[in-house]
Amino acid sequence: MRLNTCLPIVLARDWPLTSADGSPLSFRNGYGTYDGATRGAVNQNSFQGDVFGSRKVGLRTSGTTWNGHPDVPPLNLGGICNDVPHYAMSDLGIPEVQTLPGVPNMPACTHLVFQLRFRRRQGGNMIRIHTRRADAHPGRRPDSLRASWVWVATLAGTLILATMWAASPQSLGEFEEQSNVGGPLREGAATFDASSGEYRIKGGGGNIWAQQDAFYYLYRRATGDLTMTANVRFPLPGGNPHKKAGWMVRQDLGPSSPYADVVVHASGLTSLQFRLTEGGPTQEVQSKISHPETVRLVRLGNTFSLWASSPGEPMELAGSVEVPLHDPVYAGLAVCSHDAQALEEAVLSHVSMLGGSVEATKNAPVESRLEVISVDGHRRRLVYRAEDRFEAPNWSRDGKYLLFNRGGRLYTILVKGGEPKALDTGDAQHCNNDHGFSPDGKWVAISDSSGGSSHVYVLPATGGNPRRVTERGPSYWHGWSPDGKTLAFCGQRGGNFDIYTIPAEGGEELRLTDAPGLDDGPDYSPDGQYIYFNSERTGWMQIWRMKPDGSAQKQVTHDEYADWFAHPSPDGKWIVFISFDKHVKGHPPNKDVALRLMPTSGGEPRELVKLFGGQGTMNVPSWSPDSKHLAFVSYRLLKP
């Protein structure tokens, strides 16, 4: 590229260039001068080259913005006096741009300072170049100050300048941004090798510990539950034995932010470090595995867990802590030299971050977690977990235990935790996730397909032989009227799924909805005045309500989510429901979802918790009897 102007501008970073007469020039980050007599470096940076006659050549880096990313390394801007020949850049393969206007009345050896800004525009990308004499006050506008605009053509929406290593950031792999958190003296950098999948990261900083941190961070914004895995090694010997690298989830980019990380030290120490509050002390949980082959940081709500494995061995859980971080968070790779004067390199391979936008198949192996959360969202507690899929908790009417389904059977577990116990369901051995207690707590309604098609049954809450209620199928239970006399269910009749009711003792079913498409998930309000349900009649799934006889059907939610399974609270103040992305069809497993609360009196829904789940998370009523808590199941994908 030749900038045909009497004000030459060079865009380069440590690239060898030549002037028009072939004399070599090499530019590096920094500021330097060369007057034909004195050779040397200024500000610990170098500037080399030949000048023509006795002219001076000036070079200064300036912070720039490239496509909205402020952390792009500064670009080098070289300039010489007006009558010096132009620099040739045709070897870069960049087409020519229009001529820049010169700077008039410039003395022969005036030293220039340049500033550069990039702006994306339709049809091209604009470069704005500010010039001023080095001795001019930046707050004034002397005659020598000019701003020039250059349009750089783009082809098929591709940024041509991005082909220049000097003027564009290196690939960050699956990450979005990078930062030197805490202002370390030595700034780090990262490169990503797409062929090997390795991140080579150099980081400085005194430590990630105590009340403040200083380190290099390669990150992206994230929400919900996360599973982050990597192999960590230090390719070079030496340095501080406590230099460290690994995964980190952080509330913000301030040096004192709350966070949780899993880091491997050069000494082999592997630990889960965490800070609970802004500016609070750092604590840790150490793994018994030294020099692990693989480490994993798992975020499930506010629970963070350290997993590690020795070469050839399975992953082992080292410990878990509760760290209150609200979405969105910063999640990424952290490297710290543990020496303020040094930069240390770490190589992270087999890097993966699941959750966020991850898609997974229905049969992917998972860890299931039965959890309880307060209505204000501030307290979230794990009741039970297993490396197996279980689903759909109900809260017993006395508030003492929870009921869920697993592998076609039903199980109970105390709210305070412990081991689940199988509930005797007689011949019903293919129970799905549509089950729940009667208002008096004496009975359990189930949906079972042991005979082929799913039907609704009722059995004692203490277990026993089930009694079939529905004659036609498939039928899936969802609600029990407050007086205990009627069951509400979703049934497929004539190829369409609609809402039906039927006496709890059995009898004729009553169809309540007949809109095209799917109507599902009926549940009674505690006063018996309404049945809430979800319907896709508007184009995607939303929450509706109607009178118990099917009249006065009215849409309740009007948003950009696919909303399923509305359940009124026992005190009648709230409905809770699960929200998927509006483009998700059905209510599949292994999706990013949210549980949301909405006042029954009206108003906007508020997000209670984001999690990785979907099918099985909250299909049926799961309120505590006092309306202060909800039970649900979240999931984590396991390595096949």
C-alpha positions in Angstrom: 0.0 0.0 0.0 1.4 3.4 -0.9 -0.1 6.4 0.8 0.4 9.0 -1.9 0.7 12.1 0.1 3.2 14.6 1.2 2.4 13.5 4.8 3.5 9.8 4.8 1.8 7.6 7.3 3.0 4.0 8.0 0.8 1.4 9.7 3.1 -1.3 11.0 4.0 -3.3 14.0 7.5 -4.7 14.1 7.4 -5.2 10.3 10.4 -4.4 8.0 9.5 -1.7 5.5 11.4 0.2 2.9 11.4 3.8 1.8 11.0 4.7 -1.8 14.7 4.6 -2.4 15.0 1.1 -0.8 16.6 2.1 2.5 15.4 -0.1 5.4 13.0 1.0 8.1 11.8 -0.9 11.1 9.1 0.3 13.4 8.3 -1.0 16.9 5.8 0.2 19.5 6.9 3.4 21.2 8.4 6.7 20.4 11.8 7.4 18.9 13.8 9.9 16.9 16.8 9.6 14.6 18.6 12.6 13.3 21.5 11.1 11.4 24.0 11.5 14.3 22.4 9.9 17.3 21.3 6.3 17.3 19.4 4.7 20.2 16.1 4.0 21.8 13.7 6.1 23.6 11.2 4.9 26.2 12.7 1.4 26.0 11.5 1.1 22.4 13.6 1.1 19.3 13.5 3.0 16.0 15.9 2.2 13.2 16.3 3.6 9.7 18.0 6.0 7.5 16.8 9.5 6.9 17.3 11.5 3.8 19.5 14.5 4.3 19.2 15.7 7.8 15.4 15.3 8.2 14.0 13.9 11.4 11.6 11.0 11.5 9.0 10.7 14.3 7.1 7.7 15.6 4.5 7.4 18.3 1.9 4.8 19.2 -1.6 5.9 20.1 -4.4 3.9 21.7 -6.9 3.0 19.0 -10.3 1.4 18.8 -10.8 -1.4 16.3 -14.4 -2.6 15.7 -15.3 -1.6 19.2 -12.5 -3.4 21.0 -10.5 -1.0 23.1 -7.9 -3.5 24.1 -6.3 -3.8 20.6 -2.6 -3.2 20.9 -1.6 0.3 19.8 -0.8 0.9 16.2 2.4 2.4 15.1 2.2 5.7 13.2 5.4 6.9 11.4 5.8 10.3 9.9 8.5 12.3 8.3 8.7 15.8 7.0 6.8 17.0 4.0 9.5 16.7 1.4 10.8 13.3 2.2 9.9 10.4 -0.2 7.0 8.2 0.7 7.3 4.8 2.4 6.5 1.9 0.1 4.0 -0.7 1.6 3.0 -2.5 -1.6 4.5 -5.7 -0.1 1.5 -5.8 2.3 -0.9 -6.5 -0.6 -3.3 -3.7 0.5 -4.8 -1.6 -2.3 -4.1 2.1 -2.5 -6.3 4.7 -0.9 -6.9 8.3 -1.8 -4.3 11.0 -1.3 -4.1 12.7 2.1 -3.7 16.4 2.2 -0.3 17.7 3.4 0.4 19.8 6.4 1.2 23.3 5.1 3.9 25.7 6.4 5.7 22.8 8.1 9.4 23.6 8.9 11.7 21.0 7.4 12.6 19.1 10.6 9.3 19.5 12.5 8.5 16.5 14.7 5.0 15.3 14.1 2.6 13.3 16.4 -0.2 11.3 14.9 -3.4 9.8 16.3 -5.5 7.3 14.5 -9.1 6.2 14.8 -11.1 3.5 12.9 -14.8 3.7 12.3 -16.9 1.1 10.5 -19.3 2.5 7.9 -21.6 1.0 5.3 -19.5 0.1 2.3 -16.1 0.6 3.9 -14.1 1.5 7.0 -12.9 5.0 7.7 -9.5 5.9 9.1 -9.2 9.3 10.7 -5.7 10.6 11.1 -5.0 13.6 13.4 -1.6 15.3 13.1 0.0 18.0 15.1 3.5 19.3 15.8 5.1 17.6 18.8 5.7 21.0 20.4 2.1 22.2 19.9 -0.2 22.2 22.9 -2.8 19.4 22.5 -5.5 21.7 23.7 -4.9 24.3 21.0 -5.6 24.1 17.3 -2.5 25.5 15.5 -2.3 26.0 11.7 -0.4 22.7 11.5 -3.3 20.6 12.9 -5.3 18.7 10.3 -7.7 15.8 10.4 -7.9 13.6 7.3 -10.4 10.9 6.4 -9.5 8.0 4.3 -12.0 5.4 3.1 -10.6 1.9 2.9 -12.7 -0.3 0.6 -14.0 -3.6 1.9 -14.8 -6.6 -0.2 -17.9 -8.7 0.6 -18.2 -7.2 4.0 -14.6 -8.4 4.9 -12.3 -5.9 6.6 -9.2 -5.7 4.4 -7.1 -4.1 7.1 -7.9 -7.1 9.3 -5.5 -9.0 7.1 -2.7 -7.0 8.6 -1.3 -8.6 11.7 -0.2 -5.1 12.7 -3.6 -3.6 12.6 -5.9 -6.2 13.9 -6.2 -8.3 17.0 -5.1 -11.9 17.0 -7.8 -14.5 17.1 -9.1 -15.0 20.6 -10.7 -18.4 19.9 -14.0 -18.7 21.6 -13.4 -15.7 23.8 -14.5 -12.1 23.1 -12.1 -9.8 25.0 -8.9 -9.5 26.9 -7.8 -7.4 29.8 -4.9 -6.9 32.2 -6.9 -6.8 35.4 -5.5 -4.8 38.3 -3.0 -2.9 36.1 0.0 -5.2 36.2 3.4 -3.6 35.4 3.9 -6.1 32.6 1.0 -6.5 30.3 0.1 -9.9 29.0 -1.2 -11.2 25.7 -2.7 -14.3 24.2 -2.5 -16.2 20.9 -4.8 -19.0 19.8 -3.7 -21.8 17.4 -6.8 -23.0 15.7 -5.1 -26.1 14.3 -4.0 -27.4 17.7 -6.7 -25.7 19.8 -4.0 -24.3 22.2 -4.1 -20.9 23.9 -0.6 -19.6 24.6 -1.0 -16.9 27.2 1.6 -14.6 28.8 0.5 -12.9 32.0 2.1 -10.6 34.6 0.8 -9.4 37.9 1.8 -9.9 41.5 -0.9 -12.4 42.5 -4.5 -13.4 42.5 -5.0 -13.4 46.2 -5.8 -11.3 49.3 -8.0 -8.3 48.6 -6.8 -7.4 45.1 -5.7 -9.2 42.0 -3.3 -8.4 39.1 -3.3 -10.8 36.1 -4.0 -11.3 32.4 -7.6 -12.3 31.6 -9.0 -13.7 28.3 -12.8 -13.8 28.7 -16.3 -13.6 27.5 -19.6 -12.6 29.0 -21.7 -15.5 30.2 -24.9 -16.3 32.0 -26.3 -19.4 33.7 -24.6 -22.6 34.6 -21.2 -23.3 33.2 -18.8 -26.2 32.9 -15.2 -25.1 32.0 -12.5 -27.6 31.3 -8.8 -27.3 30.3 -5.4 -28.9 30.4 -2.8 -26.5 31.8 1.0 -26.5 31.5 3.9 -24.1 31.8 6.3 -24.6 28.8 9.3 -22.8 30.4 11.0 -23.7 33.6 11.8 -21.2 36.3 9.8 -18.3 37.5 7.9 -18.1 40.8 6.6 -21.6 41.8 3.3 -19.9 42.5 2.7 -18.6 39.0 -0.7 -19.9 38.0 -3.1 -20.4 35.2 -6.7 -21.7 34.8 -10.4 -20.9 34.6 -12.0 -17.9 36.3 -15.6 -16.6 36.7 -15.6 -13.0 37.9 -18.3 -10.5 38.7 -16.5 -7.6 37.0 -13.0 -6.5 35.8 -12.1 -4.6 38.9 -9.1 -5.8 40.9 -11.2 -6.5 44.0 -14.1 -8.2 42.4 -15.8 -11.3 43.8 -14.7 -14.4 41.8 -14.1 -18.1 41.8 -11.4 -19.8 39.9 -9.6 -23.1 39.4 -5.9 -22.6 38.9 -2.9 -24.8 38.5 0.4 -23.5 40.0 3.8 -24.2 38.6 4.5 -26.1 41.9 1.7 -28.5 41.0 -0.7 -27.1 43.6 -4.3 -27.0 42.3 -6.9 -25.0 44.1 -10.3 -23.5 44.0 -9.8 -19.8 44.9 -12.7 -17.5 45.7 -13.6 -14.1 47.0 -17.1 -13.7 48.4 -17.4 -9.9 48.5 -15.9 -6.8 46.9 -12.5 -6.3 48.5 -12.9 -9.2 50.8 -10.2 -11.8 51.5 -9.4 -14.7 49.1 -10.0 -18.2 50.3 -9.2 -21.6 48.7 -10.0 -25.2 48.6 -7.0 -27.4 47.6 -7.1 -30.6 45.5 -5.2 -33.6 46.6 -4.1 -34.1 43.0 -0.8 -32.4 42.2 0.2 -31.5 38.6 -3.2 -32.6 37.2 -3.7 -33.4 33.6 -7.1 -31.8 33.4 -9.0 -29.3 35.6 -12.6 -28.2 35.5 -14.5 -25.4 37.1 -18.3 -25.9 37.3 -20.8 -23.2 38.1 -24.3 -24.3 39.1 -26.2 -21.3 40.3 -23.9 -19.9 43.1 -22.1 -23.2 43.6 -18.6 -23.5 42.2 -16.8 -26.8 42.1 -13.3 -27.9 41.4 -12.7 -31.1 39.5 -9.3 -32.5 38.6 -7.8 -35.7 37.1 -4.4 -37.3 37.0 -3.2 -38.6 33.6 -5.4 -41.5 32.5 -7.7 -41.2 35.5 -11.3 -40.0 35.8 -12.2 -36.6 37.1 -12.5 -36.3 40.9 -14.5 -33.7 42.8 -12.1 -31.8 45.2 -14.6 -29.4 46.7 -17.4 -26.9 46.3 -18.1 -23.4 47.6 -21.0 -20.9 47.4 -20.0 -17.6 45.8 -22.9 -15.1 45.2 -22.4 -13.8 41.6 -25.2 -12.4 39.6 -25.6 -12.7 35.8 -24.0 -11.7 33.5 -20.5 -12.7 34.7 -17.1 -12.7 33.1 -15.8 -16.2 32.4 -12.4 -17.0 30.9 -8.8 -18.0 31.2 -6.5 -16.3 33.8 -2.7 -16.2 33.9 -0.6 -14.6 36.7 3.2 -14.6 37.0 3.2 -14.1 40.8 6.0 -11.6 40.1 5.2 -8.0 39.3 8.4 -7.6 37.3 7.9 -10.7 35.1 5.8 -12.2 32.3 5.2 -15.9 32.4 3.7 -18.1 29.7 1.1 -20.8 30.1 -0.3 -23.2 27.5 -4.0 -24.2 27.9 -5.3 -26.9 25.6 -8.5 -29.0 25.3 -10.3 -25.8 26.4 -14.1 -26.1 26.5 -16.9 -24.0 28.1 -20.3 -25.7 28.1 -23.5 -23.9 29.1 -24.4 -20.4 27.8 -25.2 -21.3 24.2 -24.4 -25.0 24.3 -26.7 -27.4 22.4 -26.9 -31.0 23.6 -28.7 -34.1 22.6 -31.6 -35.5 24.6 -29.6 -38.6 25.7 -26.4 -36.8 26.7 -25.2 -38.0 30.1 -25.9 -35.5 32.9 -25.6 -34.7 36.5 -28.9 -33.8 38.0 -29.2 -31.5 41.0 -32.3 -31.1 43.1 -32.3 -27.6 44.5 -34.4 -25.2 46.5 -34.4 -21.4 46.0 -36.1 -18.6 48.0 -38.6 -16.5 46.3 -36.3 -13.4 46.5 -33.6 -15.5 44.7 -31.0 -14.8 47.4 -30.8 -18.3 48.9 -30.2 -21.3 46.7 -29.5 -24.7 48.3 -28.6 -28.1 47.0 -30.7 -31.0 48.3 -29.4 -33.9 46.3 -27.4 -34.6 43.2 -26.6 -37.7 41.1 -24.9 -38.6 37.8 -28.2 -39.7 36.4 -31.3 -37.9 35.1 -34.1 -37.3 37.5 -36.9 -34.8 37.1 -39.8 -32.7 38.3 -39.9 -32.2 42.1 -43.2 -31.8 44.1 -43.2 -30.4 47.6 -45.2 -32.5 50.1 -48.2 -30.7 51.7 -46.6 -30.9 55.2 -43.4 -29.3 53.8 -41.1 -32.2 55.0 -40.1 -34.0 51.8 -39.9 -33.8 48.0 -41.1 -36.2 45.4 -39.4 -36.7 42.0 -39.2 -39.3 39.2 -36.2 -41.2 38.0 -36.0 -44.1 35.5 -39.8 -44.7 35.5 -40.1 -44.8 39.3 -41.0 -42.2 42.0 -38.7 -41.3 44.9 -39.1 -39.2 48.0 -36.3 -37.3 49.8 -36.3 -35.1 52.9 -36.1 -31.4 52.2 -33.0 -31.2 54.4 -31.3 -33.8 52.2 -30.2 -37.4 52.5 -30.8 -40.5 50.4 -33.9 -40.8 48.3 -36.3 -43.7 48.9 -38.4 -45.4 46.2 -42.2 -44.9 46.5 -44.2 -48.0 45.9 -46.3 -47.5 42.7 -47.4 -51.0 42.2 -47.6 -52.0 38.6 -46.9 -48.4 37.4 -43.3 -48.8 36.5 -43.1 -46.2 33.7 -44.0 -43.0 35.5 -43.0 -39.8 33.7 -42.5 -36.3 35.1 -46.2 -35.4 35.4 -47.2 -36.1 39.0 -48.3 -34.3 42.2 -50.0 -34.3 45.6 -53.7 -33.9 46.4 -54.6 -30.7 48.4 -55.0 -32.8 51.6 -51.6 -34.5 50.9 -53.2 -38.0 51.1 -52.9 -38.9 47.5 -50.5 -38.7 44.5 -51.6 -38.4 40.9 -49.2 -39.9 38.4 -48.9 -40.3 34.6 -47.8 -43.8 33.7 -47.3 -45.6 30.3 -46.7 -49.1 31.5 -49.7 -50.2 29.4 -48.4 -48.4 26.3 -50.2 -45.0 26.1 -49.8 -42.7 29.1 -52.8 -42.5 31.5 -53.5 -40.7 34.7 -53.6 -42.7 37.9 -54.1 -42.0 41.6 -52.4 -43.8 44.5 -51.9 -43.2 48.3 -49.1 -40.7 49.1 -47.5 -43.4 51.2 -47.4 -45.8 48.2 -49.6 -48.6 47.0 -51.5 -49.9 44.0 -52.6 -47.1 41.6 -56.1 -46.6 40.4 -56.6 -45.5 36.8 -58.6 -42.4 36.3 -58.5 -41.6 32.5 -59.9 -44.1 30.0 -58.5 -42.4 26.9 -54.8 -41.6 26.2 -52.3 -40.3 26.0 -53.2 -38.2 29.1 -50.7 -36.3 31.3 -51.7 -35.0 34.8 -50.8 -31.4 35.8 -53.2 -30.0 38.4 -55.6 -30.8 41.2 -58.5 -28.6 42.1 -58.3 -27.0 45.6 -61.4 -29.0 46.8 -59.7 -32.3 45.7 -62.6 -33.3 43.4 -61.2 -32.6 40.0 -58.0 -33.4 38.0 -56.7 -31.2 35.2 -54.6 -32.8 32.5 -53.3 -32.5 28.9 -54.6 -35.0 26.5 -54.1 -35.8 22.9 -57.4 -36.4 21.1 -57.8 -36.4 17.3 -54.1 -35.4 16.8 -54.4 -32.2 18.9 -53.2 -31.6 22.5 -55.7 -29.7 24.6 -56.7 -29.1 28.3 -59.2 -31.5 29.9 -60.6 -32.0 33.4 -62.0 -35.2 34.9 -63.4 -36.1 38.3 -60.7 -37.5 40.6 -62.9 -40.6 41.1 -63.1 -41.1 37.4 -65.9 -40.4 34.9 -66.4 -38.3 31.8 -63.6 -36.0 30.7 -64.4 -32.3 29.8 -62.5 -30.6 27.0 -61.7 -27.0 27.9 -59.6 -25.8 25.0 -59.8 -26.3 21.2 -57.4 -23.8 19.7 -55.1 -25.1 17.0 -51.7 -26.2 18.2 -50.5 -27.3 21.7 -52.2 -26.4 25.0 -50.5 -27.9 28.0 -49.6 -27.6 31.7 -52.9 -26.8 33.4 -52.7 -25.9 37.1 -55.4 -24.4 39.4 -55.1 -21.1 41.3 -55.5 -21.8 45.1 -58.9 -20.2 45.2 -60.1 -22.4 42.4 -61.2 -19.4 40.2 -58.7 -20.0 37.4 -56.7 -22.7 35.6 -53.4 -21.4 34.3 -51.9 -23.2 31.2 -49.5 -22.6 28.3 -50.6 -22.3 24.7 -48.8 -21.7 21.4 -51.9 -20.3 19.6 -50.2 -16.9 19.2 -47.2 -18.3 17.3 -45.0 -19.4 20.3 -45.7 -20.6 23.7 -47.2 -18.1 26.2 -49.0 -18.4 29.6 -52.8 -18.1 29.6 -55.6 -18.6 32.1 -59.3 -19.4 32.0 -62.2 -20.2 34.2 -62.5 -23.9 35.4 -65.2 -24.4 32.8 -63.0 -23.2 29.9 -64.5 -19.8 29.5 -62.8 -16.4 29.6 -59.5 -17.6 28.1 -57.0 -14.7 28.4 -53.3 -14.4 27.6 -51.1 -13.6 30.6 -47.6 -13.2 29.3 -46.7 -11.2 26.2 -42.9 -11.4 25.8 -40.1 -12.7 23.6 -39.7 -16.0 25.5 -41.4 -19.4 25.1 -43.1 -19.7 28.5 -44.2 -23.1 29.9 -45.8 -24.7 33.0 -47.3 -21.8 35.1 -47.8 -22.7 38.8 -49.6 -20.4 41.2 -48.2 -20.1 44.7 -50.3 -21.4 47.6 -50.8 -17.9 48.9 -52.1 -16.8 45.5 -49.7 -14.0 45.1 -47.4 -15.4 42.3 -47.1 -17.6 39.4 -43.8 -19.2 38.5 -43.0 -20.6 35.0 -40.1 -21.8 33.0 -38.9 -19.7 30.0 -37.0 -21.0 26.9 -35.7 -19.0 23.9 -38.7 -18.3 21.7 -37.3 -20.3 18.9 -37.1 -23.5 20.9 -39.8 -25.9 19.9 -41.4 -27.9 22.7 -39.8 -28.1 26.1 -36.6 -30.2 25.4 -33.9 -31.0 27.9 -30.4 -29.5 27.9 -31.3 -25.9 27.2 -30.5 -22.6 28.8 -33.7 -21.6 30.6 -34.9 -19.3 33.3 -37.5 -19.6 36.1 -39.5 -16.4 36.2 -42.0 -15.0 38.7 -45.0 -12.8 38.0 -47.6 -11.3 40.3 -51.0 -12.8 39.8 -52.4 -9.3 40.1 -50.4 -8.3 37.0 -47.1 -6.7 36.2 -43.8 -7.7 34.5 -42.2 -11.0 35.2 -38.9 -11.0 37.0 -36.1 -13.6 36.6 -35.7 -15.8 39.6 -32.8 -17.9 38.4 -31.1 -18.9 35.1 -29.9 -22.5 34.7 -29.1 -25.3 32.3 -32.2 -27.5 32.1 -35.6 -27.6 30.5 -37.5 -30.8 30.4 -37.6 -32.1 34.0 -36.7 -28.8 35.6 -40.2 -27.8 36.7 -42.9 -29.6 34.9 -45.3 -29.7 37.9 -46.2 -27.7 41.0 -43.1 -27.3 43.2 -44.0 -24.6 45.7 -43.3 -25.0 49.3 -46.6 -24.9 51.4 -45.6 -21.5 52.8 -45.0 -20.0 49.4 -41.5 -18.9 50.4 -39.5 -21.4 48.3 -39.5 -23.4 45.1 -37.9 -26.7 44.2 -36.4 -27.4 40.8 -33.8 -29.6 39.0 -30.8 -28.2 37.2 -28.4 -30.2 35.0 -24.8 -30.4 34.0 -23.5 -32.2 31.0 -21.0 -35.0 31.7 -18.2 -36.1 29.4 -19.5 -39.1 27.4 
